[in-house]
Amino acid sequence: MLRKTRDWLWQKGINWLNAIPPNEPDSSAYCNFDFLEHTVRPGDVILFAGKARVSKVIQMVTLSPWTHAAIYIGRIADIRDPIAREKLQAHYHGDPNERLVVESLLGQGTIVNPISHYRQEHLRICRPSGLDWRDSEHVVNAAIDHLGLDYDVKQLLDLARFLFPYGILPRRWRSSLFQHNAGKPTHIICSSMIARCFQQVRYPILPVIRSKTDKPLSFAERNFRLVIPSDFDFSPYFEVIKYPAWNFSEQPVYRSLPWQTEEDVEVAQVVPARTFLPAPMRKRFTAVFFS
């Protein structure tokens, strides 16, 4: 009975955190979703400026408007690895032509969702610059392999303690992120899940850079549990792509060329191609086509 009551209270708390407060302003005007949906590529990281209560908490903790991250994996038919495709199909039973993202959500764990669910959100793409297509597939397959893992609430709280001024906290409240076996391997948060996928191919996000006068420059992988959504925005290894609702370049350049219309041309003059040919070639051209 006590356990049922505890689980009920826990679920009520999660539902309250995931709910969007009333009178929350619509942020879809910041993003042209149609452009984003048709240009996103597998392996792209999508950042969310969430509107739920838990998003406001994450904003205060990370001091960033980006509160959630997902990784775009494409359509089911885009997954060439049969094992990854089979696992994806086991977790997603919707339209096979939907464009999909893998994400870790509070109360739901690591799941797959159509990107169309987020049409009303303020989104941004962070694209890994120069990522090889084979490594991109590996990153996507690694994300699919995370499906079914639980959301690590303890890691989120632990990260909050770590980002908070360390010295003024009681020792028992201090972060345990670097302790041996900290956290469960079956629990993870959104940005950490994506960071671990990119670590599979040794692609940097915000690596620890070591530089000494007597040794060459070297990179060390940062603990993936420390990665927050805004790190992908800040990373110099990811190209930030924005899709403003009012796009200055909505029309391709070639559509703005000053083509003449039929009304503007009084007499159409066709210059024979032989006019531009050298004299010997002009004679041969004339003999062949006009004899």
C-alpha positions in Angstrom: 0.0 0.0 0.0 2.8 2.4 0.9 4.6 1.6 -2.3 1.4 2.3 -4.4 0.9 5.6 -2.6 4.5 6.6 -3.2 4.3 5.6 -6.9 1.0 7.6 -7.2 2.6 10.7 -5.7 5.7 10.3 -7.9 3.6 10.1 -11.0 1.5 13.1 -10.0 4.7 15.0 -9.5 6.1 14.0 -12.9 2.8 15.0 -14.6 2.9 18.4 -12.9 6.5 19.0 -14.0 5.7 17.9 -17.6 2.6 20.1 -17.8 2.7 23.4 -19.6 1.6 26.3 -17.3 -1.6 28.2 -18.5 -1.1 31.3 -20.5 2.4 30.2 -21.7 3.2 32.2 -24.8 3.4 30.5 -28.1 7.0 30.1 -29.2 6.3 28.5 -32.6 6.7 32.0 -34.2 10.4 31.7 -33.7 10.9 28.7 -35.9 9.8 27.9 -39.5 9.1 24.2 -38.9 8.5 23.3 -42.6 12.0 24.4 -43.5 13.5 22.6 -40.6 11.6 19.3 -41.3 12.7 19.1 -44.9 16.4 19.9 -44.3 17.2 18.0 -41.1 19.6 15.1 -41.6 20.2 11.9 -39.7 22.7 12.6 -36.9 21.6 16.2 -36.4 20.9 17.3 -32.8 17.7 19.2 -32.3 17.5 21.6 -29.4 14.2 22.6 -27.7 13.4 25.7 -25.7 10.7 23.9 -23.7 7.6 25.4 -22.2 6.9 22.8 -19.5 7.6 23.4 -15.8 10.5 21.0 -15.8 12.0 23.1 -18.6 11.9 26.2 -16.5 13.8 24.3 -13.8 16.4 23.2 -16.3 16.7 26.7 -17.6 17.5 28.0 -14.1 20.0 25.2 -13.5 21.9 25.5 -16.8 21.4 29.2 -17.4 20.4 28.5 -21.0 17.2 28.7 -22.9 17.8 25.2 -24.3 16.2 22.7 -22.0 16.0 19.5 -24.1 17.8 17.7 -26.9 16.9 15.0 -29.3 18.7 13.3 -32.1 17.2 13.0 -35.6 17.4 9.4 -37.0 15.3 9.8 -40.2 12.6 7.4 -41.4 12.4 3.7 -40.6 13.5 2.9 -44.2 16.6 5.1 -43.7 18.0 2.7 -41.1 20.2 0.2 -43.0 21.3 -1.9 -40.1 18.8 -4.7 -39.7 19.2 -5.1 -35.9 18.7 -1.3 -35.3 15.8 -1.2 -37.7 14.1 -4.2 -36.0 14.5 -2.6 -32.6 13.2 0.7 -33.9 10.1 -1.0 -35.3 9.6 -2.7 -31.9 9.4 0.8 -30.2 7.5 2.7 -32.9 4.3 1.5 -34.5 3.2 4.7 -36.4 3.5 5.8 -40.0 6.8 4.3 -41.4 7.2 7.5 -43.5 7.3 9.8 -40.5 10.6 11.6 -39.7 11.7 10.4 -36.3 13.8 11.5 -33.3 15.1 9.6 -30.3 14.9 11.4 -27.0 15.0 10.8 -23.3 12.0 12.3 -21.4 11.1 12.6 -17.8 8.5 10.0 -16.9 8.9 8.2 -20.2 12.6 7.2 -20.6 14.3 7.0 -23.9 11.7 6.8 -26.6 11.1 7.5 -30.3 8.7 10.2 -31.5 7.8 11.8 -34.9 9.4 15.2 -35.2 6.0 16.5 -36.3 4.9 16.4 -32.7 7.1 19.5 -32.1 5.6 21.8 -34.8 4.7 24.3 -32.2 8.0 24.4 -30.4 11.0 26.7 -30.8 13.7 24.4 -32.3 17.3 24.7 -33.5 19.5 22.3 -35.3 23.1 21.6 -34.3 24.8 19.7 -37.1 28.1 17.8 -36.5 30.4 19.4 -39.0 32.2 17.1 -41.4 30.8 13.9 -39.7 31.5 11.0 -42.0 28.2 9.3 -43.3 29.4 5.9 -41.9 29.9 7.5 -38.5 26.6 9.3 -38.8 24.9 5.9 -39.2 26.8 4.6 -36.2 25.6 7.5 -34.1 22.0 6.9 -35.2 22.2 3.2 -34.4 23.7 3.9 -31.0 20.7 6.2 -30.3 18.3 3.5 -31.3 20.2 1.1 -29.0 19.3 3.4 -26.1 15.5 2.9 -26.6 13.8 1.6 -23.5 16.2 3.0 -21.0 14.7 4.9 -18.0 15.2 8.6 -17.4 17.8 9.3 -14.8 16.2 11.8 -12.3 19.1 11.3 -9.9 21.6 12.4 -12.6 19.5 15.5 -13.3 19.6 16.4 -9.6 23.2 15.4 -9.3 24.0 17.7 -12.3 22.2 20.5 -10.6 24.3 20.1 -7.5 27.4 20.0 -9.6 26.6 23.2 -11.5 25.7 25.0 -8.3 28.5 26.8 -6.5 30.4 23.8 -5.1 32.1 25.2 -2.1 29.0 26.4 -0.2 27.2 23.0 -0.3 27.3 20.5 2.5 29.5 17.6 1.7 26.6 15.1 1.6 24.9 17.3 -1.1 27.9 17.5 -3.3 27.9 15.9 -6.7 28.7 12.2 -7.1 29.1 12.3 -10.8 32.7 11.3 -10.7 32.3 8.6 -8.0 32.9 5.0 -9.1 29.8 3.6 -10.8 27.8 6.7 -10.2 24.3 6.4 -11.6 22.7 3.3 -13.1 23.8 2.2 -16.6 20.1 1.7 -17.5 19.2 5.4 -16.7 20.2 8.5 -18.6 19.0 12.0 -19.5 18.5 13.5 -22.9 21.8 15.3 -23.6 23.9 12.6 -21.9 22.4 10.0 -24.1 23.3 11.9 -27.3 26.8 12.7 -26.0 27.4 9.0 -25.4 26.3 8.2 -29.0 28.9 10.7 -30.4 31.5 9.3 -28.1 31.0 6.0 -29.9 32.7 7.5 -33.0 35.1 9.8 -31.0 33.4 12.9 -32.3 34.1 15.9 -30.0 31.4 18.0 -28.3 33.3 20.0 -25.7 36.4 17.9 -25.1 39.0 18.6 -22.3 41.9 20.1 -24.2 45.4 19.5 -22.7 48.2 21.7 -23.9 51.7 21.6 -22.5 54.9 23.3 -23.8 56.8 20.0 -24.1 53.9 17.9 -25.4 51.6 18.1 -28.4 48.0 19.2 -28.1 45.7 16.4 -27.0 41.9 15.9 -26.4 40.3 14.0 -23.6 36.7 12.9 -23.6 34.5 14.8 -21.1 32.3 12.8 -18.8 29.1 12.3 -20.9 27.0 12.8 -17.8 28.1 16.4 -17.6 26.8 17.4 -21.1 23.8 19.7 -21.1 21.7 20.7 -24.2 23.4 24.1 -24.6 26.8 22.4 -25.0 25.8 21.4 -28.5 24.9 25.0 -29.3 28.2 26.2 -27.8 30.4 23.5 -29.3 32.7 24.7 -32.2 32.3 21.2 -33.8 28.6 21.7 -34.4 27.1 24.0 -37.0 24.2 25.9 -35.7 21.3 26.2 -38.1 18.3 28.5 -37.4 15.0 28.6 -39.2 13.4 31.9 -38.4 9.6 32.1 -39.1 10.3 35.1 -41.4 13.1 33.9 -43.5 15.1 36.4 -45.6 16.0 33.8 -48.1 12.8 31.8 -48.5 13.0 32.1 -52.2 16.0 30.5 -54.0 18.3 33.0 -55.7 17.5 31.8 -59.2 13.8 32.7 -58.6 14.8 36.4 -58.3 16.7 36.6 -61.6 15.4 39.4 -63.8 14.0 37.2 -66.5 12.2 39.0 -69.3 8.5 38.2 -69.9 6.9 37.7 -73.3 5.3 41.1 -73.0 8.7 42.8 -72.5 10.2 41.3 -75.7 8.8 43.0 -78.8 10.8 41.0 -81.3 12.5 37.8 -80.4 15.8 37.7 -82.2 17.6 34.3 -82.4 21.3 34.6 -83.0 22.5 31.6 -85.0 25.1 29.5 -83.1 27.3 29.6 -86.2 27.9 33.4 -85.6 30.0 32.6 -82.6 32.1 29.9 -84.3 35.5 30.4 -85.9 35.5 30.8 -89.7 36.6 27.2 -90.5 34.1 25.6 -88.1 31.4 28.0 -89.3 31.8 26.7 -92.9 31.6 23.1 -91.7 28.6 23.9 -89.5 26.8 25.7 -92.3 27.5 22.8 -94.8 26.2 20.2 -92.4 23.1 21.9 -91.1 22.1 24.3 -93.8 23.1 22.5 -97.1 
